[in-house]
Amino acid sequence: MRVGFLQTSPRRLQREANLLEVDGLLAGAPAADLWVLPELFSSGYLFRDREEAEGLAEAVPEGPTTVALVSWARRHRSALVAGVLERGPSGRLFNSAVAVDASGLRGLYRKVHLFGTEKGWATPGDLPFPVLELAGARVGVMICFDWRFPEVARTLALAGAQVIAHPSNLVLPHAPEAMVTRALENRVFTITCDRVGSDEAGGQRVSFIGRSRVVGPDGEVIAEGPPGDPAVAVVEIDPRRADDKRVGEANDLFGDRRPDRYRL
Ligand code: ACM
């Protein structure tokens, strides 16, 4: 299975330009079965206020971002997981991720752990952490700051995820290193797709750290993007490696868990 990330440089509120950037990167990219794109890749990350976010929010799957993703899935014969600013039921806004393939929308996840200014416009996610049969693997989805809550990757892995697709807009410096731990402690593949550049709005400025990463079940970094530039990477993985939770002769990461001893 070939998996990749598209580390882009979104421009705030410039959906058309941001979709074009992805279109161009995909046109020049090697083939992949599964692509991961950044969180909020078509809208930008920072909003002056809720009203500004509202202006960019889209229904799923009718909105232009999901429509573009499905058309790329058909054109490039691949599945994609990508962030979208979603207008959900009752006009609530969600920082969401969609999973699509050539058949259309396959999954929707609404970010559970909102970060910083997101709390000013987004509603915390109200859907289960999804694990989908996608591109020949069981793919779990989480978004950016969810990395800081090990329960999320664990929940996805216990539900059978072999690969965790992780659209991100990373701000804190530790996430690429932490994803080695998320992969290792669950023996899964992780694909973190970050963005680069910065956003400025409402007197705030946020810079993004790039360094998108694919990590394997032994914690090995299989691919990494640069800190400051857009980048595309595609690597071959065998998702079945994630089904083997053994650690040496005597241990099994899931078999040795002691939930009776945890207070969570
Ligand atoms: C983040 O969750 N976008 C930092």
Residues whose N, C-alpha, C, O or C-beta is under 5 A from the ligand:
A	BS01	ACM	F115 C144 F145 N169 L170 V171
